[in-house]
């Protein structure tokens, strides 16, 4: 079973493509690293996956923690994730 699925994810800030056509899957029970150089789009990808930013194109879903069909995400979980990303969440 796939827990996290990212398909053709693109996130643009004006003319800058922070993430460009990224696809990957994370399987349940696997330890997975998310590595890349500074400015390669790791934080932007996680922000889209957590629902803190909207993708320009593509999809990013987490079936267990943040199911796309389940409705609202737990506010405490978002605050915790936002704190890790240096984001203010009211």
N, C-alpha and C positions, 0 to 999 in steps of 0.2 A: 504494500500500500504506500502511496506517495503522500507525505504530509505537506510538503511545500512544493508548489509548482509555479514556475515563472516561465512565461512563454512570450517571446518576441517583445520584451519590455523595452520601452523607450521613454526617457524623461528628458525633456528639453527645457532650458531656461533661456528664452529668447533664441538666439542663433546657436547657443552652446548645447551640444548633446552630452548631458552628464552620464546617461546610460543609453546605449545604442544597440537595439535588437538583441537583448540578452535573454537566453533561455537556459534553464537548468531545473532539475528535480532533486529533492532530498527525500530519501526513503526512510520510513519509520524504523527506529532502532539503530540508525547509523550516526556516528559522530562525523560531522561535516565541517570543514574549514571554509571560510569565506575570505580569501586572500587577494590582495592587489596593491598596486602602488598608490601613493597618496594621489587623490584626485581621480581615481579610476571608477568611482561610482558606487562603492560599497555602501556607504551611509545612505546615499540617495535610494538605492535599491531596497534597503531595509525600511526606510521611511515609507516607500510605496507599499511594501509588504505589510507594514503595520497600520496602514490607512492614514498616515500623517501627511502624505503628499499624494497627489493624483497623477497617475501615469499619463503621458502624452499618447502612448499607444501600447498595446499588448496587455497582458494580465499577470497578476501576482496574487496567489491565494495560498492560504495556510488552512487546510481542512480541519485541523484539530483545535488550534488555539484561536484562530480568527476565521471561522467558516464564512464564506461569502454569502451563504443563504441564511445564516443564523440571525441576522439583524445587527443590533448594537454591540459594540465591543465593550468589554468591561472597562470602566473608567480608570480603576486602579491599575490595571495592566497597562493601559496607554500612558498613564502618568509615569509609571516605572520605566517603560521603554523610552519615553521622551526624555527622562532624566539622563538615561544612558547616552542619548544622542545630543545632549546639551540643547534641548528644546524646551521652551516654556509652554506649559499646557494648563490653561485655566480651568 
